[in-house]
């Protein structure tokens, strides 16, 4: 494929940097935007992003930039800013996006103030703007090292999803297309909360059996929650649902799992993140509120929320889950 297209990646964290480097193989230029000019200057100077992804050299096609107006030159935009900052970023994009371009959300969360998913936030801020989502079991360091990674890319327009998959795919980066945009976003957002619970079981040394049971019951919660909002079951059983849940519920590389692990070891909620962003901690409360409005039972997510808000300790949360009324598996 001739490298003529231009891409903008918003957010120079580990995942944004890894995606920018990966996309450089198929694009003439990839703008990598960061809001901190000093960070941008350091990346320009060193051709590395040691602040977020140490040891990885930026591809020649990657151009760090502090001016978000760079998106006017981009055929499409990947937004990799944290979910709670996406509205602010979307506002900054207004008036700069190229006609016909899509904004592909790569963050995983629910806006706390409104309960909106990222494609809904985009529609609220920039009505009519084409949205897509990229989600699945993926760690930035694996992608940056060229290790095999597979994710889902969703857009309501099937032709757009197919085009984006072709534009972003690489030898070690496989994309599966979907038109279930809401399902892909729900999977990415909800699994972060459930990953905290799985981290708690391991930090508490409850054993592999408890971990497996929590993973299975957490998936049941995810399925109930997602299908109640119109998501397709096959989406939740795929990469952006079960696949992502399995990864983040079993690896210390996951910030959400690591937070839960620290909670399980007795650390207080306010310090257990060790200064790292945990989307699950920010999503837990609004996830539970949405589930209640839908009439969907999510006892594991409820327990995580109660622990994070210091309404209950880990031991009491475990006792409460184990003493729930007997019922048929569903």
C-alpha positions in Angstrom: 0.0 0.0 0.0 1.4 3.4 -1.0 2.0 5.5 2.1 0.0 8.7 1.3 -2.5 9.0 4.1 -1.9 11.0 7.3 -3.1 10.0 10.8 -3.3 12.0 14.0 -3.0 10.2 17.4 -4.2 12.3 20.3 -2.5 11.4 23.6 1.2 10.6 24.0 0.8 8.0 26.8 2.1 4.5 26.4 -0.8 3.2 24.3 -0.9 6.3 22.1 2.8 6.1 21.4 2.6 2.4 20.6 -0.3 3.0 18.2 1.5 5.9 16.6 4.6 3.8 16.0 2.5 0.9 14.7 0.5 3.1 12.3 3.7 4.7 11.0 4.2 1.6 8.8 1.2 2.4 6.7 1.1 6.2 6.7 3.2 9.0 5.3 3.0 10.9 8.5 1.5 10.3 12.0 1.0 13.3 14.2 1.4 12.4 17.9 -0.3 15.1 19.9 0.4 15.8 23.6 -0.9 18.7 25.6 2.4 19.4 27.4 4.8 21.4 25.2 7.8 20.3 27.3 6.9 16.6 26.7 6.6 17.2 23.0 9.9 19.0 22.9 11.6 16.1 24.7 10.1 13.6 22.2 11.2 15.7 19.3 14.7 16.0 20.7 15.3 12.4 21.8 13.0 10.6 19.3 11.7 8.6 22.3 8.9 8.8 24.8 10.8 7.7 27.9 8.2 9.4 30.1 5.5 7.0 29.1 7.0 4.1 27.0 10.7 3.8 27.9 13.1 2.3 25.5 11.0 2.6 22.4 12.3 4.7 19.5 9.8 6.8 17.6 9.4 5.8 14.0 10.6 8.3 11.5 7.1 9.0 10.3 5.9 10.0 13.8 5.9 13.7 14.5 5.3 14.9 18.1 3.2 18.1 18.2 1.6 20.3 20.8 -0.9 22.0 18.5 -4.2 20.0 18.1 -4.9 21.8 14.9 -2.7 19.2 13.2 -5.8 17.1 12.8 -6.9 19.2 9.8 -4.2 17.3 7.9 -5.3 13.8 9.1 -7.5 11.5 7.2 -8.6 10.0 10.5 -7.9 10.6 14.2 -7.2 8.2 17.0 -8.2 9.6 20.4 -6.1 7.9 23.2 -6.8 10.5 25.9 -8.3 9.3 29.2 -12.1 8.9 29.1 -12.7 11.6 31.7 -10.7 14.1 29.5 -12.3 13.2 26.2 -15.0 15.9 26.3 -12.4 18.6 26.7 -10.3 17.2 23.9 -13.4 16.9 21.6 -14.1 20.6 22.3 -10.6 21.5 21.2 -11.1 19.5 18.0 -14.1 21.5 16.8 -13.4 23.4 13.7 -10.2 21.5 13.0 -11.3 18.1 11.8 -11.1 17.3 8.1 -14.5 16.7 6.4 -15.1 13.0 6.1 -12.6 12.0 8.8 -13.5 9.6 11.6 -12.6 10.0 15.3 -11.6 6.6 16.6 -11.9 6.4 20.4 -9.2 4.1 21.9 -9.9 4.9 25.6 -12.1 2.7 27.8 -14.5 4.3 30.2 -17.8 6.1 30.8 -18.0 9.8 31.4 -18.7 10.2 35.1 -20.8 13.4 35.0 -23.2 12.3 32.3 -23.0 8.5 32.0 -22.2 8.8 28.3 -19.9 6.5 26.4 -17.2 8.1 24.3 -19.1 8.0 21.0 -22.0 9.7 22.7 -19.7 12.4 24.2 -18.4 13.1 20.7 -21.9 13.4 19.3 -22.8 15.8 22.1 -19.8 18.0 21.4 -19.5 17.7 17.6 -23.0 16.7 16.2 -22.7 14.7 13.0 -19.0 13.8 13.5 -18.3 10.2 12.5 -17.2 8.0 15.4 -15.5 4.7 15.7 -13.9 2.7 18.6 -10.9 0.5 18.9 -10.8 -1.9 21.8 -9.5 -5.4 22.8 -6.9 -7.3 24.8 -3.8 -5.2 24.3 -0.8 -3.9 26.3 1.2 -1.0 24.9 4.5 -2.7 25.6 3.5 -5.8 23.6 2.4 -3.8 20.6 5.6 -1.7 20.8 7.7 -4.8 20.8 6.0 -6.2 17.7 4.3 -9.0 19.6 1.1 -10.4 18.0 -2.0 -8.4 19.1 -5.6 -8.6 17.9 -8.3 -6.0 18.7 -11.8 -5.0 17.4 -12.5 -1.8 15.5 -16.2 -0.8 15.5 -18.1 1.8 13.5 -21.8 1.9 12.7 -20.9 2.1 9.0 -19.5 -1.3 8.0 -17.6 0.1 5.0 -15.9 2.6 7.3 -14.9 -0.1 9.8 -13.4 -2.2 7.0 -11.5 0.8 5.6 -10.1 1.7 9.0 -9.1 -1.9 9.7 -7.2 -1.9 6.4 -5.5 1.4 7.2 -4.4 0.4 10.7 -3.5 -3.3 10.3 0.1 -4.4 10.5 1.9 -7.7 10.3 1.7 -8.1 14.1 -1.5 -6.1 14.6 -4.7 -7.8 13.5 -8.1 -6.0 13.5 -11.5 -7.5 13.4 -14.3 -5.1 12.2 -17.7 -4.7 13.9 -20.7 -2.5 13.5 -21.6 -2.9 17.2 -20.1 0.4 18.3 -22.0 0.5 21.7 -21.1 -3.1 22.5 -17.4 -2.5 21.9 -17.4 0.6 24.1 -19.3 -1.1 26.9 -16.9 -4.1 27.0 -13.9 -1.8 27.3 -15.5 0.3 30.0 -17.0 -2.4 32.3 -14.1 -4.8 32.2 -11.9 -2.3 34.0 -14.1 -2.4 37.1 -14.2 -6.2 37.1 -10.4 -6.3 36.7 -10.1 -4.5 40.0 -12.1 -7.3 41.6 -9.9 -10.0 40.2 -6.8 -8.1 41.4 -8.3 -8.1 44.9 -8.7 -11.9 44.9 -5.1 -12.4 44.1 -3.8 -9.7 46.4 -5.8 -11.3 49.2 -4.4 -14.7 48.2 -7.8 -16.3 47.8 -6.5 -18.8 45.3 -6.9 -19.7 41.6 -10.3 -21.2 42.1 -11.7 -17.9 43.5 -10.1 -16.0 40.7 -11.6 -18.2 38.0 -15.0 -18.0 39.6 -14.9 -14.2 39.9 -13.8 -13.9 36.2 -16.7 -16.1 35.1 -19.3 -14.3 37.2 -17.8 -11.0 36.2 -18.3 -11.9 32.6 -21.9 -12.8 33.4 -22.4 -9.3 34.8 -20.8 -7.7 31.7 -23.0 -9.7 29.4 -26.2 -8.7 31.3 -25.2 -5.1 31.4 -24.2 -4.9 27.7 -27.2 -6.7 26.2 -29.6 -4.6 28.3 -28.3 -1.7 26.2 -28.6 -3.4 22.9 -25.1 -4.8 22.5 -24.8 -8.0 20.6 -23.8 -11.1 22.6 -21.2 -12.1 20.1 -19.5 -8.7 20.6 -19.2 -9.3 24.3 -18.0 -12.8 23.7 -15.3 -11.5 21.4 -12.0 -9.6 21.7 -13.5 -6.4 23.1 -15.4 -8.2 25.7 -14.2 -11.6 27.0 -10.8 -11.2 25.4 -10.1 -7.9 27.1 -11.6 -9.0 30.4 -9.4 -12.1 30.4 -6.3 -10.1 29.9 -6.9 -7.3 32.4 -8.2 -9.7 35.0 -5.0 -11.8 35.0 -2.0 -9.5 34.5 -0.2 -7.1 36.9 0.5 -5.0 33.7 -3.1 -3.9 34.0 -3.4 -0.8 36.1 -6.9 -1.9 37.2 -5.7 -5.3 38.3 -2.7 -3.8 40.0 -5.0 -1.4 41.9 -7.1 -4.3 43.0 -4.1 -6.3 44.0 -2.9 -3.5 46.3 -6.4 -3.2 47.8 -6.4 -6.9 48.4 -3.1 -6.6 50.3 -4.6 -4.0 52.6 -3.7 -0.7 51.0 -6.1 2.2 51.3 -8.1 3.2 48.2 -6.6 6.6 48.0 -3.0 5.3 47.8 -3.5 1.9 46.1 -3.1 3.2 42.6 0.5 4.3 43.3 -0.1 7.4 41.2 -1.1 5.6 38.1 -4.4 6.3 36.3 -7.0 3.6 36.8 -10.0 4.0 34.5 -11.8 1.3 36.4 -11.7 3.4 39.6 -13.1 6.4 37.8 -15.8 4.3 36.1 -17.1 2.1 39.0 -19.6 4.5 40.5 -21.3 5.5 37.2 -21.2 1.9 36.0 -23.2 0.8 39.0 -25.6 3.7 38.7 -26.3 2.9 35.1 -26.8 -0.8 36.0 -29.3 0.1 38.7 -31.3 2.3 36.3 -31.4 -0.6 33.8 -32.5 -3.1 36.5 -29.3 -5.1 35.9 -27.7 -6.9 38.9 -23.9 -6.3 39.1 -22.9 -7.5 42.6 -19.2 -7.6 41.8 -19.1 -4.1 40.4 -21.2 -3.0 43.4 -18.6 -4.5 45.8 -15.7 -2.8 44.0 -17.5 0.5 44.2 -18.2 0.1 47.9 -14.5 -0.8 48.6 -13.2 2.2 46.6 -15.6 4.6 48.4 -14.5 3.1 51.7 -18.1 2.0 52.6 -17.0 -1.6 53.2 -13.6 -3.3 53.6 -12.3 -6.1 51.4 -13.1 -8.9 53.9 -16.7 -7.7 54.4 -17.2 -7.4 50.6 -16.0 -11.0 50.1 -18.3 -12.2 52.8 -21.3 -10.4 51.3 -20.6 -11.9 47.8 -20.3 -15.4 49.2 -23.4 -15.2 51.3 -25.7 -14.0 48.5 -28.9 -16.0 48.1 -28.6 -19.3 46.1 -29.8 -18.9 42.5 -29.6 -20.6 39.1 -26.5 -19.7 37.1 -27.2 -17.1 34.5 
